[in-house]
């Protein structure tokens, strides 16, 4: 039997995509607030059903799951980088109960909030280089440049040996 061909979804209207991005940006800015589909649809200027379908088509996940993901990302950062109590982190990231926060956090990340915090604290000495700006790391890893390039060129052109401060064993 011949299977029917699956046609790709047609591309979305650029104006609709801008409205969807506006709603997504609002969710990102204040993800701790409640964002029912009705509110998101109002921000986007479309019906609730159309918003839900269009958001999933545009971003690959439903709006509620996107919001959960953002909240878990923020909670993970707070757990790793602060000493705030877990209950404060739960409320600060938009959860109404510690139990729901813990259950969903474990479902998404595979570990409890306290386990993630313990693991982050245990790995803290290893992660210290992650906090150093890349420009500082590059500067620290630069070769010793006690002699300017133009001086090195003059020494090579004159056939002289480089100064003893520049010699390195290779």
C-alpha positions as CSV (number, residue, x, y, z in Angstrom):
1,X,0.0,0.0,0.0
2,X,1.3,3.5,-0.8
3,X,1.7,5.8,2.1
4,X,0.5,9.3,1.7
5,X,3.2,11.9,1.4
6,X,3.7,14.1,4.4
7,X,3.8,17.7,3.3
8,X,5.9,20.2,5.3
9,X,4.0,23.0,7.0
10,X,3.9,26.1,4.9
11,X,6.1,29.0,6.2
12,X,4.4,31.3,8.6
13,X,3.5,34.9,7.8
14,X,6.4,37.3,8.9
15,X,3.9,39.6,10.6
16,X,2.5,36.6,12.6
17,X,6.1,35.6,13.5
18,X,6.8,39.1,14.8
19,X,3.7,38.9,17.0
20,X,4.7,35.5,18.3
21,X,8.1,36.8,19.1
22,X,6.6,39.7,21.0
23,X,4.7,37.2,23.2
24,X,7.8,35.1,23.6
25,X,9.9,38.1,24.6
26,X,7.3,39.1,27.2
27,X,7.4,35.6,28.6
28,X,11.2,35.8,28.8
29,X,11.1,39.2,30.5
30,X,8.7,38.2,33.2
31,X,8.7,34.5,33.2
32,X,7.8,34.4,36.9
33,X,4.3,35.7,36.1
34,X,1.3,33.6,35.0
35,X,1.1,33.3,31.2
36,X,-2.1,31.6,30.2
37,X,-2.7,31.1,26.5
38,X,-5.4,33.8,26.6
39,X,-2.9,36.4,27.8
40,X,-0.3,35.4,25.2
41,X,-2.9,35.5,22.5
42,X,-3.9,39.0,23.5
43,X,-0.3,40.1,23.4
44,X,0.0,38.6,19.9
45,X,-3.4,39.9,18.7
46,X,-4.6,36.5,17.5
47,X,-7.2,33.9,18.9
48,X,-6.1,31.5,21.6
49,X,-6.3,28.4,19.4
50,X,-4.5,30.1,16.5
51,X,-1.8,31.3,18.9
52,X,-1.2,27.9,20.4
53,X,-0.9,26.2,17.0
54,X,1.3,29.0,15.5
55,X,3.6,29.1,18.5
56,X,4.2,25.4,18.4
57,X,4.8,25.5,14.7
58,X,7.2,28.4,15.0
59,X,9.2,27.3,18.0
60,X,8.7,23.6,18.1
61,X,7.2,23.4,21.6
62,X,3.9,24.6,23.1
63,X,3.9,27.9,24.9
64,X,3.4,26.3,28.4
65,X,6.4,24.0,27.9
66,X,8.5,26.9,26.7
67,X,7.6,28.8,29.9
68,X,8.4,25.8,32.1
69,X,11.8,25.5,30.3
70,X,12.6,29.2,30.9
71,X,11.6,28.9,34.6
72,X,13.8,25.8,35.1
73,X,16.7,27.4,33.3
74,X,16.5,30.4,35.7
75,X,16.1,28.2,38.7
76,X,19.1,26.2,37.7
77,X,21.2,29.4,37.4
78,X,20.0,30.6,40.8
79,X,20.7,27.2,42.4
80,X,24.2,27.1,41.0
81,X,25.2,30.7,41.5
82,X,23.4,31.8,44.7
83,X,22.9,30.6,48.3
84,X,19.2,31.5,48.3
85,X,16.9,28.9,49.9
86,X,15.3,26.6,47.4
87,X,11.8,27.8,48.4
88,X,12.7,31.4,47.6
89,X,14.1,30.3,44.2
90,X,10.9,28.4,43.5
91,X,8.7,31.5,44.3
92,X,11.1,33.9,42.5
93,X,10.9,31.8,39.3
94,X,7.1,31.7,39.2
95,X,6.2,28.5,41.1
96,X,3.3,28.5,43.5
97,X,4.4,25.6,45.6
98,X,7.7,24.0,46.5
99,X,6.3,20.5,45.8
100,X,5.3,21.3,42.2
101,X,8.6,23.1,41.6
102,X,10.6,20.1,42.9
103,X,8.6,17.5,40.9
104,X,8.7,19.4,37.6
105,X,12.4,20.3,38.2
106,X,13.2,16.6,38.7
107,X,11.1,15.6,35.7
108,X,13.0,18.0,33.4
109,X,16.5,17.9,34.7
110,X,16.6,14.4,36.1
111,X,17.7,15.5,39.6
112,X,16.2,17.4,42.5
113,X,17.0,21.0,43.1
114,X,19.0,20.2,46.2
115,X,21.0,17.5,44.3
116,X,21.8,19.9,41.5
117,X,23.0,22.5,44.1
118,X,25.2,19.9,45.9
119,X,26.7,18.8,42.5
120,X,27.3,22.5,41.5
121,X,29.0,23.2,44.8
122,X,31.2,20.1,44.6
123,X,32.3,21.1,41.1
124,X,32.7,24.8,42.0
125,X,36.5,24.7,42.0
126,X,36.5,23.1,38.5
127,X,34.1,25.7,37.2
128,X,36.0,28.7,38.3
129,X,37.6,29.1,34.9
130,X,34.2,29.3,33.4
131,X,33.6,32.6,35.2
132,X,36.9,34.2,34.0
133,X,36.3,36.3,30.9
134,X,37.7,34.9,27.8
135,X,39.8,38.0,27.1
136,X,41.6,37.5,30.5
137,X,42.2,33.8,29.8
138,X,43.7,34.6,26.4
139,X,45.9,37.3,27.9
140,X,47.1,34.8,30.5
141,X,47.9,32.3,27.8
142,X,49.8,34.6,25.5
143,X,53.4,33.9,24.9
144,X,55.9,36.1,26.8
145,X,56.3,39.2,24.7
146,X,59.1,41.1,26.5
147,X,60.7,42.1,23.2
148,X,58.6,43.9,20.6
149,X,58.1,42.3,17.2
150,X,59.9,45.2,15.4
151,X,63.0,44.6,17.8
152,X,63.0,40.9,16.9
153,X,62.9,41.7,13.2
154,X,65.9,44.1,13.6
155,X,67.8,41.4,15.5
156,X,67.1,38.9,12.8
157,X,68.1,41.3,10.0
158,X,71.3,42.3,11.7
159,X,72.1,38.6,12.3
160,X,72.4,39.1,16.1
161,X,71.2,36.7,18.6
162,X,68.1,37.5,20.6
163,X,68.5,38.8,24.1
164,X,68.8,36.2,26.8
165,X,65.4,37.3,28.3
166,X,63.6,36.1,25.2
167,X,65.0,32.6,24.9
168,X,62.7,29.8,25.9
169,X,63.4,26.1,25.8
170,X,61.1,24.5,23.3
